[in-house]
Amino acid sequence: MCVILFGSACRQNGASDASHQHQAQKSEPAPTATAMTRRVPAYFKERPAAMDLPMTMPPQQFEGKVRQAYQVAKEIPQTLAQLPCFCYCDTVGHKSLHSCYETDHSAGCTVCVDSALLASQLKKQGLGDEQIREKLIAKYSGF
């Protein structure tokens, strides 16, 4: 049942965002660039100790890109803990992108998978966790 709740949180938020945007466009003048940004979801501002983070699910339980994303969560859990998840699952209690990998939530969420894979790619390029967070926020918070 939790999977259904998490999966629906990903879809419902997008629907409410679209509904809100539609209403805003009807009743207000054209929004400015700063008004066209989404809120940044929850994340850890400071690097948590690895032992303080819950275990992520084993990558072997999944296939393809999803397996790769769960492998990333296993390899760089502290980085993912410092990243927001733009499927807005913090509305159902998630504390960061890492939370998505503690259950099978990410298996049904493209935003979670793509965010983890991008984080891994940027980490391999030598970016720090704060820089990775800034890139994710830039990618997902604007329209």
HUMOMO-V909985 format. One record per residue. RES is the residue in one small letter. SS is DSSP state (2 for helix, 1 for strand, 0 for the rest). PHI is phi in whole degrees, -180 to 180 (999 if undefined). NEAR is the number of other C-alpha atoms within 12 Angstrom. Layout:
[[RES/SS/PHI/NEAR] [RES/SS/PHI/NEAR]]
//
This chain:
[[m/0/999/10] [c/2/-62/15] [v/2/-61/21] [i/2/-64/19] [l/2/-62/19] [f/2/-65/31] [g/2/-61/28] [s/2/-71/23] [a/2/-63/30] [c/2/-62/32] [r/2/-77/22] [q/2/-64/20] [n/2/-63/25] [g/2/-62/20] [a/2/-66/16] [s/2/-69/16] [d/2/-61/24] [a/2/-65/16] [s/2/-62/14] [h/2/-63/17] [q/2/-63/22] [h/2/-63/15] [q/2/-64/14] [a/2/-64/16] [q/2/-69/16] [k/2/-73/12] [s/2/-103/11] [e/0/-126/13] [p/0/-67/11] [a/0/-52/15] [p/0/-70/16] [t/0/-81/12] [a/0/-59/11] [t/2/-72/12] [a/2/-76/17] [m/2/-96/18] [t/1/-113/18] [r/0/-92/24] [r/0/-67/23] [v/0/-90/28] [p/0/-66/30] [a/0/-63/28] [y/0/-163/33] [f/0/-81/30] [k/0/-77/20] [e/0/-116/16] [r/0/-63/22] [p/0/-77/23] [a/0/-67/15] [a/2/-57/20] [m/2/-71/11] [d/2/-85/13] [l/0/-92/26] [p/0/-62/23] [m/0/-65/23] [t/0/-93/33] [m/0/-70/28] [p/0/-66/23] [p/2/-59/26] [q/2/-62/16] [q/2/-80/18] [f/0/-128/22] [e/0/-130/16] [g/2/60/15] [k/2/-61/25] [v/2/-64/32] [r/2/-60/27] [q/2/-60/30] [a/2/-66/44] [y/2/-68/41] [q/2/-67/29] [v/2/-59/37] [a/2/-60/42] [k/2/-70/29] [e/2/-82/26] [i/0/-130/34] [p/2/-62/37] [q/2/-69/36] [t/2/-66/40] [l/2/-63/49] [a/2/-66/43] [q/0/-94/37] [l/0/-116/46] [p/0/-76/43] [c/0/-112/46] [f/0/-86/42] [c/0/-91/41] [y/0/62/39] [c/2/-73/38] [d/2/-63/27] [t/2/-71/23] [v/2/-112/26] [g/0/106/19] [h/0/-68/32] [k/0/-103/30] [s/0/-177/41] [l/2/-62/49] [h/2/-57/47] [s/2/-56/41] [c/2/-64/49] [y/2/-99/46] [e/0/-79/28] [t/0/-129/30] [d/0/-89/30] [h/2/-50/37] [s/2/-66/44] [a/2/-60/33] [g/2/-113/29] [c/0/-134/32] [t/2/-62/23] [v/2/-61/31] [c/2/-62/44] [v/2/-63/36] [d/2/-63/29] [s/2/-65/41] [a/2/-65/47] [l/2/-66/32] [l/2/-65/32] [a/2/-59/43] [s/2/-63/33] [q/2/-61/22] [l/2/-67/24] [k/2/-62/24] [k/2/-66/16] [q/0/-81/13] [g/0/97/13] [l/0/-75/18] [g/0/-82/23] [d/2/-60/33] [e/2/-66/26] [q/2/-66/19] [i/2/-62/30] [r/2/-59/38] [e/2/-60/21] [k/2/-67/23] [l/2/-63/34] [i/2/-62/28] [a/2/-62/18] [k/2/-69/22] [y/2/-101/27] [s/2/-88/25] [g/1/-97/18] [f/0/-99/18]]
//
